[in-house]
């Protein structure tokens, strides 16, 4: 790319003045510099616009609408925000289409009853506002629709996580992956593209021939990067290869491919550490920030959980490293040092199992902190 950052007002003005013979008065208040300055200012703006046009022309640097238009070359579109589907628990039956509202102040949103579950007085509720905001609230909800006999209404589990509009960085990464690994005819890239396009899906590991020729396993994370709920797994299964007549090409999978959609198993990561604290800090003050820092690291591991780490095979990794956990702890304000950091009672890294038979994702367990003497 051409570097236009050097073409500033000052440099352009000086370049113009350098072309004027020294026999003329070139002091700042003289007529020639005064006449040149507006032109230099306009040219600087032109170069700034030219730099923006150049950046908009490449996948690696384009943003917003420019990136959306470039995505045509990969046959992709940006994922829009998707609405969360939650579990509603009531003391009585409620009609399909009934509306409820959360009671969390400015963050309050409405939900609509969309379907009954197999359990009495429990229903699927779809958020009327798309995005991750639909995942946040858990607790009592207020009826907007009048329902006779209703005395208790709770919103509980996340059945299908809501997700915000795909960010530029995530969309760019997906586009580059699509260009480097062309999806076609049921290859791994094809399965990934189809599954990730389903609302509520955040990641997927694809295992071809995991149980013999023609079999494919899809291990799915929700948009919250936690194991997919049974509702989301069923949604993926029905979209890709609906039962009971699997392998007939009735879904997105090609004819002959028998696809099994599952959710990975959570592996709780229990952390213990001895901390040296800064003056004025106590364990109680750093406990929650340390837990948040560890969760942030584990979330980053889960976000990369579906990345194939092999160039010529199918291999996934979601290992948790003691050094990275230690770095997360030490990065918390008030923590000077962390020693004797253990994961699940040992000092070794946690090597999670990622095979066609078993897939694991790390989630935060207990965090035990002790202060050094």
C-alpha positions as YAML, in Angstrom:
chain: A
units: angstrom
residues:
- id: 1
  name: UNK
  ca: [0.00, 0.00, 0.00]
- id: 2
  name: UNK
  ca: [1.11, 3.55, -0.70]
- id: 3
  name: UNK
  ca: [1.94, 5.52, 2.43]
- id: 4
  name: UNK
  ca: [0.05, 8.81, 2.27]
- id: 5
  name: UNK
  ca: [0.58, 9.69, 5.92]
- id: 6
  name: UNK
  ca: [3.61, 11.82, 5.10]
- id: 7
  name: UNK
  ca: [1.54, 14.09, 2.87]
- id: 8
  name: UNK
  ca: [0.56, 16.50, 5.61]
- id: 9
  name: UNK
  ca: [-0.36, 20.16, 5.40]
- id: 10
  name: UNK
  ca: [3.07, 21.20, 6.69]
- id: 11
  name: UNK
  ca: [5.04, 18.93, 4.33]
- id: 12
  name: UNK
  ca: [2.98, 19.91, 1.27]
- id: 13
  name: UNK
  ca: [3.27, 23.62, 2.07]
- id: 14
  name: UNK
  ca: [7.02, 23.29, 2.52]
- id: 15
  name: UNK
  ca: [7.35, 21.34, -0.74]
- id: 16
  name: UNK
  ca: [5.55, 24.15, -2.58]
- id: 17
  name: UNK
  ca: [7.75, 26.79, -0.98]
- id: 18
  name: UNK
  ca: [10.88, 24.83, -1.92]
- id: 19
  name: UNK
  ca: [9.87, 25.20, -5.57]
- id: 20
  name: UNK
  ca: [9.75, 28.98, -5.26]
- id: 21
  name: UNK
  ca: [13.10, 30.69, -5.99]
- id: 22
  name: UNK
  ca: [14.84, 32.10, -2.94]
- id: 23
  name: UNK
  ca: [14.87, 35.51, -4.60]
- id: 24
  name: UNK
  ca: [11.24, 35.88, -3.46]
- id: 25
  name: UNK
  ca: [10.10, 36.68, 0.05]
- id: 26
  name: UNK
  ca: [9.03, 33.38, 1.65]
- id: 27
  name: UNK
  ca: [8.49, 34.52, 5.20]
- id: 28
  name: UNK
  ca: [5.20, 33.32, 6.75]
- id: 29
  name: UNK
  ca: [3.55, 36.70, 6.45]
- id: 30
  name: UNK
  ca: [4.65, 37.28, 2.85]
- id: 31
  name: UNK
  ca: [2.12, 37.03, -0.05]
- id: 32
  name: UNK
  ca: [3.49, 33.80, -1.57]
- id: 33
  name: UNK
  ca: [3.26, 31.61, 1.60]
- id: 34
  name: UNK
  ca: [-0.13, 33.13, 2.33]
- id: 35
  name: UNK
  ca: [-1.37, 32.22, -1.16]
- id: 36
  name: UNK
  ca: [0.07, 28.70, -1.02]
- id: 37
  name: UNK
  ca: [-1.38, 27.72, 2.38]
- id: 38
  name: UNK
  ca: [-5.02, 27.14, 1.26]
- id: 39
  name: UNK
  ca: [-3.85, 24.92, -1.59]
- id: 40
  name: UNK
  ca: [-1.67, 22.87, 0.78]
- id: 41
  name: UNK
  ca: [-4.59, 22.51, 3.18]
- id: 42
  name: UNK
  ca: [-6.87, 21.26, 0.38]
- id: 43
  name: UNK
  ca: [-4.24, 18.84, -0.93]
- id: 44
  name: UNK
  ca: [-3.72, 17.41, 2.57]
- id: 45
  name: UNK
  ca: [-7.44, 16.65, 2.71]
- id: 46
  name: UNK
  ca: [-7.23, 15.04, -0.72]
- id: 47
  name: UNK
  ca: [-4.42, 12.72, 0.39]
- id: 48
  name: UNK
  ca: [-6.35, 11.84, 3.54]
- id: 49
  name: UNK
  ca: [-9.35, 10.86, 1.40]
- id: 50
  name: UNK
  ca: [-7.08, 8.96, -0.97]
- id: 51
  name: UNK
  ca: [-5.70, 6.97, 1.96]
- id: 52
  name: UNK
  ca: [-9.23, 6.12, 3.08]
- id: 53
  name: UNK
  ca: [-10.17, 5.00, -0.45]
- id: 54
  name: UNK
  ca: [-7.07, 2.82, -0.60]
- id: 55
  name: UNK
  ca: [-7.86, 1.20, 2.75]
- id: 56
  name: UNK
  ca: [-11.45, 0.57, 1.69]
- id: 57
  name: UNK
  ca: [-10.21, -1.40, -1.32]
- id: 58
  name: UNK
  ca: [-8.52, -4.21, 0.65]
- id: 59
  name: UNK
  ca: [-10.08, -6.87, 2.88]
- id: 60
  name: UNK
  ca: [-7.32, -6.46, 5.46]
- id: 61
  name: UNK
  ca: [-8.09, -2.78, 6.07]
- id: 62
  name: UNK
  ca: [-11.68, -2.16, 4.95]
- id: 63
  name: UNK
  ca: [-14.33, -1.42, 7.58]
- id: 64
  name: UNK
  ca: [-18.10, -1.01, 7.73]
- id: 65
  name: UNK
  ca: [-19.93, -0.78, 4.41]
- id: 66
  name: UNK
  ca: [-16.67, -1.10, 2.46]
- id: 67
  name: UNK
  ca: [-15.97, -4.49, 4.05]
- id: 68
  name: UNK
  ca: [-19.57, -5.55, 3.39]
- id: 69
  name: UNK
  ca: [-19.15, -4.80, -0.32]
- id: 70
  name: UNK
  ca: [-15.80, -6.59, -0.53]
- id: 71
  name: UNK
  ca: [-17.32, -9.70, 1.07]
- id: 72
  name: UNK
  ca: [-19.10, -10.41, -2.22]
- id: 73
  name: UNK
  ca: [-15.83, -11.90, -3.51]
- id: 74
  name: UNK
  ca: [-16.12, -14.59, -0.84]
- id: 75
  name: UNK
  ca: [-19.86, -15.03, -1.24]
- id: 76
  name: UNK
  ca: [-20.44, -13.86, 2.33]
- id: 77
  name: UNK
  ca: [-22.62, -11.35, 4.12]
- id: 78
  name: UNK
  ca: [-22.22, -9.96, 7.61]
- id: 79
  name: UNK
  ca: [-24.15, -11.85, 10.28]
- id: 80
  name: UNK
  ca: [-26.95, -9.59, 11.59]
- id: 81
  name: UNK
  ca: [-27.86, -9.43, 15.25]
- id: 82
  name: UNK
  ca: [-29.93, -12.44, 16.30]
- id: 83
  name: UNK
  ca: [-32.54, -12.66, 19.05]
- id: 84
  name: UNK
  ca: [-32.09, -14.78, 22.15]
- id: 85
  name: UNK
  ca: [-34.50, -17.60, 22.93]
- id: 86
  name: UNK
  ca: [-35.00, -18.09, 26.67]
- id: 87
  name: UNK
  ca: [-36.93, -20.49, 28.87]
- id: 88
  name: UNK
  ca: [-39.98, -19.07, 30.62]
- id: 89
  name: UNK
  ca: [-41.39, -20.81, 33.70]
- id: 90
  name: UNK
  ca: [-44.94, -19.96, 34.82]
- id: 91
  name: UNK
  ca: [-47.47, -21.15, 37.40]
- id: 92
  name: UNK
  ca: [-50.08, -21.69, 34.70]
- id: 93
  name: UNK
  ca: [-50.37, -22.13, 30.96]
- id: 94
  name: UNK
  ca: [-49.83, -19.01, 28.85]
- id: 95
  name: UNK
  ca: [-50.93, -18.39, 25.25]
- id: 96
  name: UNK
  ca: [-48.54, -18.37, 22.31]
- id: 97
  name: UNK
  ca: [-47.90, -14.74, 21.41]
- id: 98
  name: UNK
  ca: [-48.17, -13.47, 24.99]
- id: 99
  name: UNK
  ca: [-45.65, -10.74, 25.77]
- id: 100
  name: UNK
  ca: [-43.57, -10.15, 28.88]
- id: 101
  name: UNK
  ca: [-41.03, -7.56, 29.99]
- id: 102
  name: UNK
  ca: [-37.91, -7.86, 32.12]
- id: 103
  name: UNK
  ca: [-37.63, -5.59, 35.15]
- id: 104
  name: UNK
  ca: [-34.03, -4.44, 35.03]
- id: 105
  name: UNK
  ca: [-34.55, -0.72, 34.52]
- id: 106
  name: UNK
  ca: [-32.97, 0.93, 31.49]
- id: 107
  name: UNK
  ca: [-31.86, -2.46, 30.16]
- id: 108
  name: UNK
  ca: [-35.39, -3.85, 30.15]
- id: 109
  name: UNK
  ca: [-36.53, -5.64, 26.99]
- id: 110
  name: UNK
  ca: [-39.65, -7.53, 25.93]
- id: 111
  name: UNK
  ca: [-40.06, -11.22, 25.16]
- id: 112
  name: UNK
  ca: [-42.76, -13.07, 23.22]
- id: 113
  name: UNK
  ca: [-43.94, -16.62, 23.89]
- id: 114
  name: UNK
  ca: [-43.20, -18.60, 20.72]
- id: 115
  name: UNK
  ca: [-43.60, -22.28, 21.63]
- id: 116
  name: UNK
  ca: [-44.40, -24.68, 24.46]
- id: 117
  name: UNK
  ca: [-41.77, -27.10, 25.76]
- id: 118
  name: UNK
  ca: [-42.26, -30.72, 26.78]
- id: 119
  name: UNK
  ca: [-42.54, -29.61, 30.43]
- id: 120
  name: UNK
  ca: [-45.82, -28.22, 31.66]
- id: 121
  name: UNK
  ca: [-46.08, -24.43, 32.06]
- id: 122
  name: UNK
  ca: [-42.64, -23.91, 30.50]
- id: 123
  name: UNK
  ca: [-42.31, -22.06, 27.21]
- id: 124
  name: UNK
  ca: [-39.79, -20.69, 24.76]
- id: 125
  name: UNK
  ca: [-39.55, -16.90, 24.88]
- id: 126
  name: UNK
  ca: [-37.99, -14.96, 21.98]
- id: 127
  name: UNK
  ca: [-36.44, -11.57, 22.67]
- id: 128
  name: UNK
  ca: [-38.07, -8.78, 20.68]
- id: 129
  name: UNK
  ca: [-34.74, -6.93, 20.69]
- id: 130
  name: UNK
  ca: [-32.00, -8.79, 18.80]
- id: 131
  name: UNK
  ca: [-28.50, -9.01, 20.23]
- id: 132
  name: UNK
  ca: [-26.62, -10.28, 23.27]
- id: 133
  name: UNK
  ca: [-28.80, -8.07, 25.48]
- id: 134
  name: UNK
  ca: [-31.37, -10.87, 25.41]
- id: 135
  name: UNK
  ca: [-28.95, -13.15, 27.28]
- id: 136
  name: UNK
  ca: [-28.38, -10.89, 30.24]
- id: 137
  name: UNK
  ca: [-31.43, -10.90, 32.49]
- id: 138
  name: UNK
  ca: [-32.59, -13.81, 34.65]
- id: 139
  name: UNK
  ca: [-35.42, -13.53, 37.14]
- id: 140
  name: UNK
  ca: [-39.06, -12.43, 37.41]
- id: 141
  name: UNK
  ca: [-40.77, -10.91, 34.38]
- id: 142
  name: UNK
  ca: [-43.90, -8.79, 34.12]
- id: 143
  name: UNK
  ca: [-46.81, -9.67, 31.80]
- id: 144
  name: UNK
  ca: [-47.70, -7.16, 29.12]
- id: 145
  name: UNK
  ca: [-50.54, -9.40, 27.96]
- id: 146
  name: UNK
  ca: [-53.31, -9.99, 30.50]
- id: 147
  name: UNK
  ca: [-53.31, -13.69, 31.50]
- id: 148
  name: UNK
  ca: [-55.97, -14.99, 33.94]
- id: 149
  name: UNK
  ca: [-54.55, -16.94, 36.88]
- id: 150
  name: UNK
  ca: [-50.94, -15.89, 36.31]
- id: 151
  name: UNK
  ca: [-49.17, -15.30, 39.63]
- id: 152
  name: UNK
  ca: [-45.58, -16.28, 38.83]
- id: 153
  name: UNK
  ca: [-43.44, -15.68, 35.74]
- id: 154
  name: UNK
  ca: [-39.70, -16.30, 35.56]
- id: 155
  name: UNK
  ca: [-37.17, -16.18, 32.73]
- id: 156
  name: UNK
  ca: [-34.40, -18.71, 33.29]
- id: 157
  name: UNK
  ca: [-32.17, -20.68, 30.92]
- id: 158
  name: UNK
  ca: [-30.69, -19.49, 27.64]
- id: 159
  name: UNK
  ca: [-31.94, -21.90, 24.97]
- id: 160
  name: UNK
  ca: [-30.44, -20.09, 21.97]
- id: 161
  name: UNK
  ca: [-28.01, -17.26, 22.80]
- id: 162
  name: UNK
  ca: [-28.63, -13.91, 21.16]
- id: 163
  name: UNK
  ca: [-25.70, -12.37, 19.34]
- id: 164
  name: UNK
  ca: [-24.80, -8.83, 18.32]
- id: 165
  name: UNK
  ca: [-24.16, -7.79, 14.73]
- id: 166
  name: UNK
  ca: [-20.90, -9.33, 13.56]
- id: 167
  name: UNK
  ca: [-17.97, -7.01, 14.18]
- id: 168
  name: UNK
  ca: [-15.59, -5.89, 11.45]
- id: 169
  name: UNK
  ca: [-12.73, -7.95, 12.90]
- id: 170
  name: UNK
  ca: [-14.81, -11.14, 13.15]
- id: 171
  name: UNK
  ca: [-16.30, -10.64, 9.67]
- id: 172
  name: UNK
  ca: [-12.86, -9.94, 8.19]
- id: 173
  name: UNK
  ca: [-11.44, -13.09, 9.78]
- id: 174
  name: UNK
  ca: [-14.32, -15.17, 8.43]
- id: 175
  name: UNK
  ca: [-13.95, -13.68, 4.96]
- id: 176
  name: UNK
  ca: [-10.21, -14.37, 4.84]
- id: 177
  name: UNK
  ca: [-10.87, -17.95, 6.01]
- id: 178
  name: UNK
  ca: [-13.48, -18.39, 3.27]
- id: 179
  name: UNK
  ca: [-11.05, -17.12, 0.63]
- id: 180
  name: UNK
  ca: [-8.23, -19.35, 1.87]
- id: 181
  name: UNK
  ca: [-10.40, -22.44, 2.43]
- id: 182
  name: UNK
  ca: [-13.08, -22.51, -0.23]
- id: 183
  name: UNK
  ca: [-16.32, -24.15, 0.97]
- id: 184
  name: UNK
  ca: [-17.49, -26.75, -1.55]
- id: 185
  name: UNK
  ca: [-19.52, -29.94, -1.70]
- id: 186
  name: UNK
  ca: [-19.47, -30.91, 1.97]
- id: 187
  name: UNK
  ca: [-15.84, -30.18, 2.80]
- id: 188
  name: UNK
  ca: [-14.99, -28.93, 6.30]
- id: 189
  name: UNK
  ca: [-15.14, -25.30, 5.22]
- id: 190
  name: UNK
  ca: [-18.62, -25.91, 3.79]
- id: 191
  name: UNK
  ca: [-19.91, -27.37, 7.05]
- id: 192
  name: UNK
  ca: [-18.36, -24.53, 9.04]
- id: 193
  name: UNK
  ca: [-19.92, -21.88, 6.83]
- id: 194
  name: UNK
  ca: [-23.37, -23.47, 7.00]
- id: 195
  name: UNK
  ca: [-23.34, -24.08, 10.76]
- id: 196
  name: UNK
  ca: [-21.90, -20.70, 11.73]
- id: 197
  name: UNK
  ca: [-24.64, -19.02, 9.69]
- id: 198
  name: UNK
  ca: [-27.30, -20.50, 12.01]
- id: 199
  name: UNK
  ca: [-28.58, -17.99, 14.56]
- id: 200
  name: UNK
  ca: [-27.15, -18.62, 18.02]
- id: 201
  name: UNK
  ca: [-24.05, -20.55, 16.92]
- id: 202
  name: UNK
  ca: [-20.68, -19.19, 18.01]
- id: 203
  name: UNK
  ca: [-18.31, -22.00, 17.05]
- id: 204
  name: UNK
  ca: [-18.20, -25.50, 15.59]
- id: 205
  name: UNK
  ca: [-15.67, -28.31, 15.42]
- id: 206
  name: UNK
  ca: [-16.12, -30.55, 12.37]
- id: 207
  name: UNK
  ca: [-15.00, -34.19, 12.54]
- id: 208
  name: UNK
  ca: [-15.25, -36.07, 9.23]
- id: 209
  name: UNK
  ca: [-15.49, -39.90, 9.22]
- id: 210
  name: UNK
  ca: [-15.50, -39.89, 13.03]
- id: 211
  name: UNK
  ca: [-17.53, -43.13, 13.11]
- id: 212
  name: UNK
  ca: [-16.78, -44.62, 9.72]
- id: 213
  name: UNK
  ca: [-17.12, -43.48, 6.14]
- id: 214
  name: UNK
  ca: [-19.84, -40.95, 5.44]
- id: 215
  name: UNK
  ca: [-20.21, -39.85, 9.08]
- id: 216
  name: UNK
  ca: [-19.65, -36.29, 10.26]
- id: 217
  name: UNK
  ca: [-19.78, -34.93, 13.79]
- id: 218
  name: UNK
  ca: [-20.51, -31.27, 14.50]
- id: 219
  name: UNK
  ca: [-19.66, -30.13, 18.02]
- id: 220
  name: UNK
  ca: [-21.33, -26.78, 18.62]
- id: 221
  name: UNK
  ca: [-20.84, -23.77, 20.88]
- id: 222
  name: UNK
  ca: [-23.49, -21.11, 21.34]
- id: 223
  name: UNK
  ca: [-22.95, -17.45, 20.56]
- id: 224
  name: UNK
  ca: [-21.92, -17.04, 24.21]
- id: 225
  name: UNK
  ca: [-19.04, -19.48, 23.53]
- id: 226
  name: UNK
  ca: [-20.42, -22.06, 25.93]
- id: 227
  name: UNK
  ca: [-21.70, -25.54, 25.01]
- id: 228
  name: UNK
  ca: [-24.84, -25.28, 22.90]
- id: 229
  name: UNK
  ca: [-28.15, -26.01, 24.60]
- id: 230
  name: UNK
  ca: [-30.18, -29.04, 23.55]
- id: 231
  name: UNK
  ca: [-32.51, -26.64, 21.73]
- id: 232
  name: UNK
  ca: [-29.67, -25.18, 19.68]
- id: 233
  name: UNK
  ca: [-28.16, -28.62, 18.98]
- id: 234
  name: UNK
  ca: [-31.55, -29.77, 17.68]
- id: 235
  name: UNK
  ca: [-31.78, -26.64, 15.53]
- id: 236
  name: UNK
  ca: [-28.37, -27.36, 13.98]
- id: 237
  name: UNK
  ca: [-29.21, -31.04, 13.46]
- id: 238
  name: UNK
  ca: [-32.47, -30.23, 11.68]
- id: 239
  name: UNK
  ca: [-30.82, -27.64, 9.45]
- id: 240
  name: UNK
  ca: [-27.86, -29.80, 8.42]
- id: 241
  name: UNK
  ca: [-29.21, -33.38, 8.38]
- id: 242
  name: UNK
  ca: [-32.69, -33.77, 9.87]
- id: 243
  name: UNK
  ca: [-33.66, -37.08, 11.50]
- id: 244
  name: UNK
  ca: [-34.91, -39.71, 11.18]
- id: 245
  name: UNK
  ca: [-33.89, -40.07, 7.54]
- id: 246
  name: UNK
  ca: [-30.29, -38.96, 7.87]
- id: 247
  name: UNK
  ca: [-27.92, -39.21, 4.95]
- id: 248
  name: UNK
  ca: [-30.59, -38.50, 2.31]
- id: 249
  name: UNK
  ca: [-29.54, -34.92, 1.66]
- id: 250
  name: UNK
  ca: [-32.74, -33.45, 3.12]
- id: 251
  name: UNK
  ca: [-30.76, -30.72, 4.87]
- id: 252
  name: UNK
  ca: [-27.66, -28.74, 3.97]
- id: 253
  name: UNK
  ca: [-25.41, -31.80, 4.16]
- id: 254
  name: UNK
  ca: [-24.73, -33.58, 0.85]
- id: 255
  name: UNK
  ca: [-26.38, -36.89, -0.01]
- id: 256
  name: UNK
  ca: [-24.74, -39.80, 1.79]
- id: 257
  name: UNK
  ca: [-23.37, -37.79, 4.71]
- id: 258
  name: UNK
  ca: [-24.79, -38.82, 8.08]
- id: 259
  name: UNK
  ca: [-24.30, -35.88, 10.40]
- id: 260
  name: UNK
  ca: [-24.48, -35.88, 14.18]
- id: 261
  name: UNK
  ca: [-24.74, -32.54, 16.01]
- id: 262
  name: UNK
  ca: [-23.66, -32.46, 19.66]
- id: 263
  name: UNK
  ca: [-22.50, -30.04, 22.33]
- id: 264
  name: UNK
  ca: [-19.04, -30.37, 23.88]
- id: 265
  name: UNK
  ca: [-18.52, -31.20, 27.54]
- id: 266
  name: UNK
  ca: [-17.60, -28.50, 30.02]
- id: 267
  name: UNK
  ca: [-14.36, -28.98, 31.94]
- id: 268
  name: UNK
  ca: [-14.31, -26.90, 35.12]
- id: 269
  name: UNK
  ca: [-10.95, -25.23, 35.69]
- id: 270
  name: UNK
  ca: [-10.36, -24.86, 39.42]
- id: 271
  name: UNK
  ca: [-7.59, -22.37, 40.16]
- id: 272
  name: UNK
  ca: [-5.61, -21.86, 43.35]
- id: 273
  name: UNK
  ca: [-2.78, -19.37, 43.85]
- id: 274
  name: UNK
  ca: [-0.77, -17.58, 46.49]
- id: 275
  name: UNK
  ca: [-0.70, -13.83, 45.98]
- id: 276
  name: UNK
  ca: [1.64, -11.06, 47.01]
- id: 277
  name: UNK
  ca: [-0.56, -7.99, 47.28]
- id: 278
  name: UNK
  ca: [0.26, -4.31, 47.07]
- id: 279
  name: UNK
  ca: [0.01, -2.24, 50.22]
- id: 280
  name: UNK
  ca: [-3.58, -1.48, 51.16]
- id: 281
  name: UNK
  ca: [-5.10, -4.46, 49.33]
- id: 282
  name: UNK
  ca: [-6.78, -7.53, 50.80]
- id: 283
  name: UNK
  ca: [-7.75, -10.86, 49.23]
- id: 284
  name: UNK
  ca: [-11.42, -9.90, 49.34]
- id: 285
  name: UNK
  ca: [-10.73, -6.84, 47.17]
- id: 286
  name: UNK
  ca: [-9.01, -8.76, 44.38]
- id: 287
  name: UNK
  ca: [-11.08, -11.97, 44.45]
- id: 288
  name: UNK
  ca: [-13.72, -10.87, 41.94]
- id: 289
  name: UNK
  ca: [-11.31, -9.04, 39.58]
- id: 290
  name: UNK
  ca: [-9.06, -12.13, 39.53]
- id: 291
  name: UNK
  ca: [-12.03, -14.36, 38.68]
- id: 292
  name: UNK
  ca: [-13.03, -11.97, 35.89]
- id: 293
  name: UNK
  ca: [-9.47, -11.96, 34.51]
- id: 294
  name: UNK
  ca: [-9.32, -15.76, 34.49]
- id: 295
  name: UNK
  ca: [-12.75, -15.96, 32.83]
- id: 296
  name: UNK
  ca: [-11.58, -13.50, 30.16]
- id: 297
  name: UNK
  ca: [-8.63, -15.77, 29.39]
- id: 298
  name: UNK
  ca: [-10.79, -18.91, 29.32]
- id: 299
  name: UNK
  ca: [-13.27, -17.18, 27.03]
- id: 300
  name: UNK
  ca: [-10.42, -16.43, 24.61]
- id: 301
  name: UNK
  ca: [-9.55, -20.14, 24.66]
- id: 302
  name: UNK
  ca: [-13.17, -21.03, 23.89]
- id: 303
  name: UNK
  ca: [-13.27, -18.50, 21.07]
- id: 304
  name: UNK
  ca: [-10.35, -20.29, 19.41]
- id: 305
  name: UNK
  ca: [-11.67, -23.75, 20.28]
- id: 306
  name: UNK
  ca: [-12.96, -24.42, 16.75]
- id: 307
  name: UNK
  ca: [-9.77, -23.43, 14.91]
- id: 308
  name: UNK
  ca: [-8.10, -26.29, 13.06]
- id: 309
  name: UNK
  ca: [-4.47, -26.11, 14.20]
- id: 310
  name: UNK
  ca: [-3.17, -28.54, 11.57]
- id: 311
  name: UNK
  ca: [-2.43, -27.71, 7.95]
- id: 312
  name: UNK
  ca: [-2.89, -31.28, 6.69]
- id: 313
  name: UNK
  ca: [-5.16, -32.95, 9.24]
- id: 314
  name: UNK
  ca: [-8.16, -32.27, 11.48]
- id: 315
  name: UNK
  ca: [-6.87, -31.24, 14.88]
- id: 316
  name: UNK
  ca: [-8.27, -28.86, 17.48]
- id: 317
  name: UNK
  ca: [-6.78, -27.57, 20.72]
- id: 318
  name: UNK
  ca: [-8.25, -25.77, 23.72]
- id: 319
  name: UNK
  ca: [-5.49, -26.15, 26.26]
- id: 320
  name: UNK
  ca: [-5.27, -24.01, 29.39]
- id: 321
  name: UNK
  ca: [-1.77, -22.87, 30.32]
- id: 322
  name: UNK
  ca: [-0.55, -22.12, 33.83]
- id: 323
  name: UNK
  ca: [1.58, -19.26, 32.52]
- id: 324
  name: UNK
  ca: [-1.42, -17.58, 30.90]
- id: 325
  name: UNK
  ca: [-3.52, -17.97, 34.04]
- id: 326
  name: UNK
  ca: [-0.65, -16.52, 36.08]
- id: 327
  name: UNK
  ca: [-0.39, -13.58, 33.68]
- id: 328
  name: UNK
  ca: [-4.13, -12.96, 33.99]
- id: 329
  name: UNK
  ca: [-3.90, -12.92, 37.79]
- id: 330
  name: UNK
  ca: [-0.84, -10.65, 37.91]
- id: 331
  name: UNK
  ca: [-2.56, -8.23, 35.53]
- id: 332
  name: UNK
  ca: [-5.16, -7.40, 38.19]
- id: 333
  name: UNK
  ca: [-4.70, -4.13, 40.07]
- id: 334
  name: UNK
  ca: [-3.33, -4.76, 43.55]
- id: 335
  name: UNK
  ca: [-1.65, -8.07, 42.68]
- id: 336
  name: UNK
  ca: [2.14, -7.80, 42.72]
- id: 337
  name: UNK
  ca: [2.97, -11.47, 42.15]
- id: 338
  name: UNK
  ca: [1.33, -14.89, 41.98]
- id: 339
  name: UNK
  ca: [3.07, -18.12, 42.99]
- id: 340
  name: UNK
  ca: [2.06, -21.76, 43.43]
- id: 341
  name: UNK
  ca: [-0.56, -21.40, 40.72]
- id: 342
  name: UNK
  ca: [-2.38, -24.71, 40.30]
- id: 343
  name: UNK
  ca: [-5.02, -25.88, 37.84]
- id: 344
  name: UNK
  ca: [-7.31, -28.61, 39.15]
- id: 345
  name: UNK
  ca: [-4.84, -29.37, 41.92]
- id: 346
  name: UNK
  ca: [-1.75, -29.70, 39.73]
- id: 347
  name: UNK
  ca: [1.02, -27.44, 38.48]
- id: 348
  name: UNK
  ca: [0.87, -28.74, 34.89]
- id: 349
  name: UNK
  ca: [-1.03, -27.22, 31.99]
- id: 350
  name: UNK
  ca: [-4.49, -28.62, 31.31]
- id: 351
  name: UNK
  ca: [-4.58, -30.47, 27.99]
- id: 352
  name: UNK
  ca: [-8.21, -30.83, 27.01]
- id: 353
  name: UNK
  ca: [-9.49, -33.71, 24.89]
- id: 354
  name: UNK
  ca: [-10.58, -32.76, 21.38]
- id: 355
  name: UNK
  ca: [-11.40, -35.89, 19.38]
- id: 356
  name: UNK
  ca: [-14.29, -37.18, 17.34]
- id: 357
  name: UNK
  ca: [-15.53, -39.08, 20.41]
- id: 358
  name: UNK
  ca: [-14.99, -36.39, 23.06]
- id: 359
  name: UNK
  ca: [-14.78, -32.61, 22.90]
- id: 360
  name: UNK
  ca: [-14.16, -30.39, 25.92]
- id: 361
  name: UNK
  ca: [-14.31, -26.66, 26.60]
- id: 362
  name: UNK
  ca: [-12.80, -24.96, 29.65]
- id: 363
  name: UNK
  ca: [-15.08, -23.05, 32.02]
- id: 364
  name: UNK
  ca: [-14.17, -21.33, 35.24]
- id: 365
  name: UNK
  ca: [-14.62, -23.37, 38.40]
- id: 366
  name: UNK
  ca: [-13.59, -22.41, 41.92]
- id: 367
  name: UNK
  ca: [-10.88, -19.80, 42.45]
- id: 368
  name: UNK
  ca: [-9.02, -20.11, 45.76]
- id: 369
  name: UNK
  ca: [-6.65, -17.28, 46.63]
- id: 370
  name: UNK
  ca: [-4.25, -17.15, 49.56]
- id: 371
  name: UNK
  ca: [-2.08, -14.25, 50.64]
- id: 372
  name: UNK
  ca: [1.64, -14.85, 51.03]
- id: 373
  name: UNK
  ca: [3.22, -14.05, 54.37]
...
